[in-house]
Amino acid sequence: MEAKQNLSKEFVAHLDGDDKLDTSATFAAVLATRDAIWKKVSSALSLQEDMRCADIREFSDLDGNAVGRIRTFTGDLSPVDWVIHSNIGRPQNTFTNIHLTVYLDDSIDVPNLGMAFGTLPDAFFYVDPMPRCEVLSQPDYLQKYMAPLNDIYMELQQELFEAGIKPLVPAMPFIRSSLSPLALAGVVPLDFYREKVEPKVHAYVDYWLELVRNAAPLADPEARARLKQRDTLVRRNIVHLDPANPIAERLVGKPLADRLVRILCAEERSEKAMVE
């Protein structure tokens, strides 16, 4: 909890004090990445928008300034359970956080796709084929779905080292444990992001989409039930323990921040989607 509070204080310094930095150029770049990936994902997978949060598709901070957007989707004819397409923060005040996360349903066991971008104040990026099992107990899963990305992962680690960029080490043990062995994550200068990071993010997404397209159905009812239960628990924990949550609360107030958390982890969604 102390590490979480320290991280929050670092962001609050930018929000409250004279440390505000205009990160608009970096924000535009990482937002463009998210939007290009969204175009790929929404073109490749049949989705339908869940309208439960349509009333806050765009929302404001406590001073009435536009500060964020959120949309959610479920699978139509695709094995998708829940998609988060959102952003919060004002780049003129340093901090922004952008999400595009795709959770799959229990009809296949392909990894979920976790993605986030932002300004801290340099370009923050995170893309992860999130395993849906404990890979130490199921190494075949790691080898089948994730290991093919290892060359890309190792190439980026070498490039970060050669550029003298410190690796991202989350302060919270829980957040560190949420990163898979193939997660690409860091905070880097904009030029490095454009040249070295963005192409690798796209490569990860392209590979993941191929996995989804070619996935074999998961037939065993018990295996599907376990997968669904684990996904629900992992998603809830990751969202509720996100160290950026206190920043959202400062920006939009506790009632809306709490609702955004519920939406992010699919606790607030249409009844049809909940039944399915």
C-alpha positions in Angstrom: 0.0 0.0 0.0 2.9 2.4 0.7 4.3 1.9 -2.8 0.9 2.5 -4.2 0.6 5.8 -2.2 4.1 6.9 -3.3 3.2 6.4 -6.9 0.0 8.4 -6.4 1.9 11.2 -4.8 4.2 11.4 -7.8 1.3 12.0 -10.1 -0.5 14.3 -7.7 2.6 16.6 -7.8 2.0 17.1 -11.4 -1.7 17.7 -10.9 -1.5 20.1 -8.0 1.8 21.9 -8.3 4.1 23.7 -10.7 5.3 20.4 -12.1 2.6 20.3 -14.8 4.1 19.4 -18.2 2.4 19.6 -21.5 2.7 16.1 -22.9 0.3 16.6 -25.9 2.8 15.4 -28.5 3.5 12.2 -26.7 -0.2 11.7 -25.9 -1.1 12.1 -29.6 1.5 9.5 -30.5 0.5 6.8 -28.1 -3.2 7.6 -28.7 -2.6 7.1 -32.4 -1.1 3.7 -31.7 -4.1 2.7 -29.6 -6.5 3.9 -32.3 -4.6 2.1 -35.1 -4.7 -1.1 -33.1 -8.4 -0.7 -32.3 -9.0 -0.4 -36.1 -7.2 -3.8 -36.5 -9.1 -5.5 -33.7 -12.5 -4.2 -34.5 -12.1 -5.1 -38.2 -10.9 -8.6 -37.4 -13.3 -9.5 -34.6 -17.1 -9.2 -34.7 -18.0 -7.0 -31.8 -21.1 -5.2 -30.4 -21.0 -2.2 -28.1 -22.4 -2.7 -24.6 -24.4 0.4 -24.0 -24.6 0.2 -20.2 -22.0 3.0 -19.8 -23.2 5.1 -22.8 -24.2 7.9 -20.5 -20.5 8.5 -19.6 -19.0 7.8 -23.0 -17.4 11.2 -22.4 -16.9 12.5 -18.9 -15.5 15.6 -17.2 -13.3 16.3 -14.2 -14.6 18.0 -11.0 -14.1 21.4 -12.6 -16.2 20.5 -15.6 -13.3 20.0 -18.1 -13.4 17.1 -20.5 -11.1 14.5 -19.1 -11.9 11.1 -20.4 -13.8 8.7 -22.6 -14.9 5.1 -22.2 -16.6 2.5 -24.4 -17.1 -1.2 -23.8 -17.8 -4.0 -26.2 -18.7 -7.7 -26.2 -18.3 -10.4 -28.8 -21.0 -10.7 -31.4 -19.8 -13.6 -33.6 -16.3 -13.7 -32.0 -15.0 -15.3 -28.8 -14.8 -12.0 -27.0 -16.1 -11.4 -23.5 -15.2 -7.8 -22.7 -13.4 -5.0 -24.4 -12.3 -1.8 -22.7 -11.6 1.2 -25.0 -10.9 4.2 -22.7 -8.7 7.1 -21.8 -8.4 9.5 -18.9 -6.3 12.5 -18.1 -5.4 15.8 -19.7 -2.0 15.9 -21.5 -1.6 19.5 -20.6 -1.3 18.3 -17.0 1.2 15.6 -17.6 -0.7 12.4 -16.7 -2.8 10.4 -19.1 -3.8 6.8 -19.2 -5.1 5.0 -22.3 -6.6 1.5 -22.4 -7.5 -1.1 -25.0 -7.9 -4.5 -23.3 -9.6 -7.5 -24.8 -10.8 -10.3 -22.6 -11.8 -13.5 -24.4 -14.6 -15.8 -23.4 -14.3 -19.4 -22.2 -14.9 -20.9 -25.6 -11.1 -20.8 -26.3 -8.0 -20.6 -24.1 -5.9 -18.1 -26.1 -4.3 -15.5 -23.9 -6.2 -12.3 -23.3 -4.7 -9.1 -24.7 -3.7 -6.4 -22.2 -2.7 -3.0 -23.5 -2.2 0.4 -21.9 -0.5 3.6 -23.0 0.0 7.0 -21.5 2.3 9.9 -20.5 4.4 9.8 -17.4 5.6 12.3 -18.8 7.5 10.2 -21.4 5.7 7.6 -23.5 4.3 4.8 -21.3 3.5 1.5 -23.0 2.3 -1.9 -22.0 1.2 -4.8 -24.2 0.9 -8.4 -22.9 -0.5 -11.7 -24.0 -2.0 -12.4 -20.6 -1.9 -16.1 -19.9 -5.1 -17.7 -18.7 -3.4 -20.3 -16.5 -0.4 -20.6 -14.3 2.4 -21.1 -16.8 4.8 -22.7 -14.3 2.3 -25.6 -13.9 1.4 -25.6 -17.6 4.6 -24.9 -19.5 3.1 -26.3 -22.7 0.7 -23.3 -22.7 3.6 -20.9 -22.5 5.4 -22.7 -25.3 2.3 -22.9 -27.6 0.9 -19.4 -27.2 3.6 -17.1 -25.9 7.1 -18.3 -26.6 6.9 -17.3 -30.3 7.0 -13.7 -29.2 10.3 -14.2 -27.3 12.6 -12.9 -30.0 10.6 -9.6 -30.2 10.7 -9.3 -26.4 14.4 -9.9 -26.2 15.2 -7.5 -29.0 13.4 -4.7 -27.1 15.3 -5.5 -23.9 18.6 -5.2 -25.8 17.5 -1.9 -27.4 16.5 -0.5 -24.0 19.8 -1.5 -22.6 21.8 0.0 -25.5 19.8 3.3 -25.2 20.5 3.5 -21.4 16.8 3.4 -20.6 16.0 1.9 -17.2 13.5 -1.1 -17.3 10.1 -0.5 -15.9 9.9 -2.0 -12.4 6.4 -1.5 -10.8 6.6 -0.7 -7.1 3.7 -2.9 -6.2 4.5 -6.7 -6.0 1.0 -7.5 -7.2 1.5 -5.4 -10.3 4.9 -6.9 -11.0 3.3 -10.4 -10.7 0.5 -9.4 -13.1 3.1 -9.0 -16.0 3.6 -12.1 -18.0 7.2 -13.2 -19.1 6.5 -11.7 -22.5 5.0 -8.4 -21.4 6.4 -5.4 -23.2 6.3 -2.4 -20.8 8.3 0.8 -20.2 8.5 4.5 -20.1 10.6 5.8 -23.0 11.4 9.0 -24.9 9.0 9.7 -27.8 11.5 9.1 -30.6 12.5 5.7 -29.1 8.8 4.8 -28.8 8.1 5.6 -32.4 11.2 3.8 -33.8 11.6 0.8 -31.5 8.4 0.2 -29.5 5.4 0.9 -31.7 6.3 -1.6 -34.5 6.7 -4.3 -31.8 3.4 -3.5 -30.2 1.8 -3.9 -33.7 3.6 -7.2 -34.1 2.3 -8.5 -30.8 -1.3 -7.6 -31.8 -1.0 -9.1 -35.2 0.3 -12.4 -33.7 -2.5 -12.4 -31.1 -5.2 -11.9 -33.7 -3.9 -14.9 -35.6 -4.1 -16.9 -32.5 -7.7 -16.0 -32.1 -8.5 -16.7 -35.7 -7.0 -20.1 -35.5 -8.1 -21.1 -32.0 -9.6 -24.5 -31.5 -12.8 -24.6 -29.4 -12.5 -25.6 -25.8 -15.0 -28.4 -25.4 -14.6 -29.6 -21.8 -17.3 -27.9 -19.7 -15.2 -28.2 -16.5 -12.2 -26.6 -18.2 -14.4 -23.8 -19.5 -15.8 -23.2 -16.0 -12.4 -23.0 -14.5 -11.2 -20.6 -17.2 -14.2 -18.3 -16.7 -13.8 -18.3 -12.9 -10.1 -17.5 -13.1 -10.5 -14.8 -15.7 -13.2 -13.1 -13.6 -11.0 -13.1 -10.5 -7.8 -11.9 -12.2 -9.6 -9.1 -14.1 -11.3 -7.9 -10.9 -8.0 -7.9 -8.9 -6.0 -6.2 -11.6 -8.6 -3.4 -12.0 -9.3 -2.9 -8.3 -5.6 -2.8 -7.4 -4.5 -0.5 -10.2 -2.2 2.2 -8.6 -3.7 4.8 -11.0 -7.2 4.5 -9.3 -6.5 7.2 -6.8 -5.6 9.6 -9.6 -8.9 8.9 -11.3 -10.6 9.6 -8.0 -8.9 13.0 -7.7 -9.8 13.9 -11.2 -13.5 12.9 -11.3 -14.5 12.2 -7.7 -15.1 9.0 -5.9 -18.6 8.1 -7.2 -17.6 8.2 -10.8 -14.1 6.7 -10.2 -15.8 3.8 -8.4 -18.2 3.3 -11.3 -15.3 3.4 -13.8 -13.6 0.6 -11.8 -16.8 -1.5 -11.9 -17.0 -1.0 -15.7 -13.4 -1.8 -16.3 -13.7 -5.2 -14.6 -17.1 -5.9 -16.2 -19.1 -5.7 -13.0 -21.3 -3.1 -14.7 -22.5 -4.3 -18.1 -25.8 -5.1 -19.8 -27.9 -7.9 -18.5 -27.7 -9.7 -21.8 -23.9 -9.7 -21.7 -23.9 -10.8 -18.1 -26.2 -13.8 -18.9 -24.1 -14.8 -21.8 
